[in-house]
Amino acid sequence: MDRIPLTDDGKEVRLLESRILFAVVFGGLLIAALLTRLGYLEIVRHHYYATLAQDNRISPVPITPARGMILDRHGVVLAENFPVFTLQVTPDRVTHMRRLLTRLQSLVALNAQDLRDFMRRLKEHKPFQGVTLRSHLSAEEAARVAVHLARLKGVALRARLRRYYPLGGLAVDAVGYVSRIDPSELRGAKARRFLGFHHAGQLGVERRYQKTLMGRIGFKDVEMNAQGREVKVLKRILPRAGDNLYLNIDAQMQAIGEQMLGNRPGSIVALNPRTGAVLTLVSNPVYDPNAFVDGIREKAFRKLATNPGRPLDDRAINGLYPPGSTIKPFYAYAALQAPWFHPHKHIVCPGYWHLPHNAHLFHCWKPLGMGRVDLKKAIEESCDVYFYRLAFRQGIDRMTRYLTDFGFGHRTGIDLPGESRGLVPTKAWIKATKQPWYPGQTVITGIGQGPLLVTPLQLADAVATIAHHGVRMRPEIVRGIVDPITHRVRYRKPHSDPAIPRKRKTSLRRLVRDMTEVVEGPHGTARAIGYGLPYKVAGKTGTAQLWSPEPGYKGKRLHSDALFIAFAPVPHPRIAVAVVVEHAGFGALAAAPIARALMNFDLLGHVHVRPQNRMRPEVALTRTAP
Amino acid sequence: MSLSERWHIDKPLFIALLILAGVSLIVAYSASGKNLHFALGDLVRLAIGFGVMVGAAQIPPDAYRRWSLPLFLGGVLALVAVLAVGAVRFGARRWIALGPLSIQPSEFMKLAVPMMLSWYFSRYTLPPKLLRIIGAALILVVPVLLIAKEPDLGTALIVLLSGIIVLFLAGTSWRTIIVVMLLALAAAPILWAHMHAYQRQRIYILFHPQADPLGAGYHAIQAMIAVGSGGFFGQGWLHSSQAHLHFLPDSTTDFAFAVFCQEFGFLGNILLLGLYLFIVYRGLRIAFAAQESYSRLLAGSLAILFFFDVFINMGMVAGILPVVGVPLPLLSYGGTSLIIIMAGLGVLMSIHSHRRLVN
């Protein structure tokens, strides 16, 4: 079938030779091109591609350090970390999801919500990354899962440290809380600072000492495959745990304050006047910061935000109150700087006063008047008429000018974020408001009503300044920073703000004496708390009237905030207290006993005082509260 | 009569192939992520391949010549069958399932087309007349179009190339070659317009791999990273991070050479290329020594085709050719292609060892 032609073999071989020779030359060129290219990639560009291969291979993974703990002045833990277990499922490794879930259901409690959340997360998960099935496993559940882990393919038990506030809302306004960072909200330098962190302090020292508490992030270089799975760890840079914080706050004293306020909104600030240490910083009502750590549910947050007691307000540093009569010693200080003022000169208090050529009556809190009143009696019995006249005589600007000596109208500089300035009305301020100002407003400002607003912290700082003979110490929450490894404490040095000039200081001694009469004197407005005390207290009561909304009532009503400022023991005070109880009536009744309890605790170590016979018994028995 | 003569084996070629098979095993073990099971599978495949080669070497060239036409026609029929009843994998219809085996008739055409054309030309004196060249071109176009229709442009071009090599070796005049080349150049835009989007993208990516680093450019970029990171001496055996961490796709098949590059570097490349070129050289020697035109044409074209298989795969890995599915002979894991390559080498051996003693 096949025909083989008669061919000239030699000619054909020569033809083939020439063709193959051409092919060899052509092929040689191709090989040269290939080798050039390979040489270019492997020798010239080797470094570049080796780096790329390394980048492909190795990814740095952050290791989050443990956040520093927060302790009170005696070492009581206010904020710590404890491990929580999270159950994760890697879907790519699970062969039979439904069967696995059924098995897990027998080990841990899984409700319908957990399963719904899981299914939702399952849809948006990245390959080979675990999907959280349930977090916050109990220790028992975690142990049960751990035992069965070998037979649960694709299931992982992840432990992480969660912030925990063991005393709940105690001192929440000083401590603050942490909450989850939303990475999408972080930009620029901030994003770099929080790289690898999942939580950040939002309020209080948690926020203010963010850097100290955070510590330093660690890294591990992990060999990752193309699917993003860890193959092995190549290098580790260990993280440095955050420093612990020692607070000046005394948790027990804080608890006493919070308990004595009970469900009444209010605020208590207790300072050590010599150091500025904040012993107590209460803003009642409190709330549980633990709810915020992993994101508060919207419903719970709305409940907190709309609570008429406004628990989320930090009253101690942010609450603005008219100081009422507690401001009187400070006005007296202003008057004492005037050459025309004589503290011993009497006026007569008939129970009311009016401006010249004006029929409007300004009433004293004692309707029938106090009779002859000098400065000592005006402070001891809190005579309003005396201070109406003083205000009228001094004028608004002169009267309020000296308040700045005590820090009113300025931030105290406490180490907490978001402090309020308060408001001291001056001529300049009045001009700025562009509202008319009447002499009557000056008069009521003279008894701590009107536009004058102070924070409880300012009030405490001011009274501490009197107690510390005119040296104002900066209030400080944090006492020291503790290295978590060596346990060495770096204490913070007390910081004093510019003191009151020497020539004005002499008037402070008079104030201390007169304020002591408020508690110790036979007619003192707070004499009830002085009964039986083994130490001497100086103080001043106050009742501020203001129109404010009331729950269950349309519109506003006239309320009385009870205030009390005090320091003890005279003459060498170790504690200064300011108490504000909202809508509680008379300061002497509602606020003063709280201050006494705190002072007792600080000075005596217990709250209640055994009666002591410091006076004649019949006098003691006839004493009544004003 | 020595053992190699009795079994019709060309000793140098056989030894070179054995060495290559050893390299293949080493690369397969590493590229599969130290999978011994996989390496054993490779060993079995290679053993079968060698068996096929030795078997093919036993058949005298005369038989091949006589069977050229039936084999070619059978292959074309199989290609038609693929288009009719073939199995679809990866979006292309290239396979015929025969029980547990699935064969790729397009691979078979890499052997059948040179045989057919060699037979066609050897029936008349060489160099061929223009009419015969046109006839050969028509024969060639049928399987090429059928394969391109699957679609498997890479194999279609290889088959086309195999035919062109025979045409070239048969002595087609340079004038004809130049005219055809100019025509092809003119037809390039038409071809471009008829290509699939992904095929066009592959050519585009050749020049701009960074345009789509996680999509179409991913293969090319990861292969270049593997090659470049190899350096002069390579990272060492079992140290191809690109393969072990699965950054490099198809590391056991089309991109096995990239794994080899990362592990053995430029030095390894030269040695491997030397081995391949030796095989090509041996093939060309056999062509020279062949005693009649069918054997000469067939041996020459098989040797040159082998060279192109190597060059196209390496060029693709190195990034000077577009990503086409051409396996590297012996090193890439692939059933049909290995068998066909080995069968071709067996034919070469047969041509070499069945010479009639003339002088």
Boltz contact constraints between the chains, C-beta under 6 A:
constraints:
  - contact:
      token1: [A, 2]
      token2: [B, 66]
      max_distance: 6.0
  - contact:
      token1: [A, 3]
      token2: [B, 123]
      max_distance: 6.0
  - contact:
      token1: [A, 5]
      token2: [B, 124]
      max_distance: 6.0
  - contact:
      token1: [A, 5]
      token2: [B, 125]
      max_distance: 6.0
  - contact:
      token1: [A, 7]
      token2: [B, 125]
      max_distance: 6.0
  - contact:
      token1: [A, 12]
      token2: [B, 126]
      max_distance: 6.0
  - contact:
      token1: [A, 12]
      token2: [B, 293]
      max_distance: 6.0
  - contact:
      token1: [A, 15]
      token2: [B, 171]
      max_distance: 6.0
  - contact:
      token1: [A, 16]
      token2: [B, 296]
      max_distance: 6.0
  - contact:
      token1: [A, 19]
      token2: [B, 169]
      max_distance: 6.0
  - contact:
      token1: [A, 20]
      token2: [B, 284]
      max_distance: 6.0
  - contact:
      token1: [A, 23]
      token2: [B, 304]
      max_distance: 6.0
  - contact:
      token1: [A, 27]
      token2: [B, 307]
      max_distance: 6.0
  - contact:
      token1: [A, 30]
      token2: [B, 311]
      max_distance: 6.0
  - contact:
      token1: [A, 34]
      token2: [B, 314]
      max_distance: 6.0
  - contact:
      token1: [A, 34]
      token2: [B, 315]
      max_distance: 6.0
  - contact:
      token1: [A, 37]
      token2: [B, 318]
      max_distance: 6.0
  - contact:
      token1: [A, 37]
      token2: [B, 320]
      max_distance: 6.0
  - contact:
      token1: [A, 38]
      token2: [B, 269]
      max_distance: 6.0
  - contact:
      token1: [A, 38]
      token2: [B, 318]
      max_distance: 6.0
  - contact:
      token1: [A, 41]
      token2: [B, 227]
      max_distance: 6.0
  - contact:
      token1: [A, 41]
      token2: [B, 228]
      max_distance: 6.0
  - contact:
      token1: [A, 42]
      token2: [B, 230]
      max_distance: 6.0
  - contact:
      token1: [A, 42]
      token2: [B, 231]
      max_distance: 6.0
  - contact:
      token1: [A, 42]
      token2: [B, 265]
      max_distance: 6.0
  - contact:
      token1: [A, 42]
      token2: [B, 266]
      max_distance: 6.0
  - contact:
      token1: [A, 43]
      token2: [B, 232]
      max_distance: 6.0
  - contact:
      token1: [A, 45]
      token2: [B, 228]
      max_distance: 6.0
  - contact:
      token1: [A, 46]
      token2: [B, 228]
      max_distance: 6.0
  - contact:
      token1: [A, 46]
      token2: [B, 231]
      max_distance: 6.0
  - contact:
      token1: [A, 49]
      token2: [B, 225]
      max_distance: 6.0
  - contact:
      token1: [A, 49]
      token2: [B, 228]
      max_distance: 6.0
  - contact:
      token1: [A, 49]
      token2: [B, 229]
      max_distance: 6.0
  - contact:
      token1: [A, 50]
      token2: [B, 229]
      max_distance: 6.0
  - contact:
      token1: [A, 52]
      token2: [B, 225]
      max_distance: 6.0
  - contact:
      token1: [A, 53]
      token2: [B, 225]
      max_distance: 6.0
  - contact:
      token1: [A, 53]
      token2: [B, 229]
      max_distance: 6.0
  - contact:
      token1: [A, 53]
      token2: [B, 241]
      max_distance: 6.0
  - contact:
      token1: [A, 56]
      token2: [B, 247]
      max_distance: 6.0
  - contact:
      token1: [A, 57]
      token2: [B, 241]
      max_distance: 6.0
  - contact:
      token1: [A, 57]
      token2: [B, 245]
      max_distance: 6.0
  - contact:
      token1: [A, 225]
      token2: [B, 245]
      max_distance: 6.0
  - contact:
      token1: [A, 225]
      token2: [B, 246]
      max_distance: 6.0
  - contact:
      token1: [A, 226]
      token2: [B, 245]
      max_distance: 6.0
  - contact:
      token1: [A, 226]
      token2: [B, 246]
      max_distance: 6.0
  - contact:
      token1: [A, 226]
      token2: [B, 247]
      max_distance: 6.0
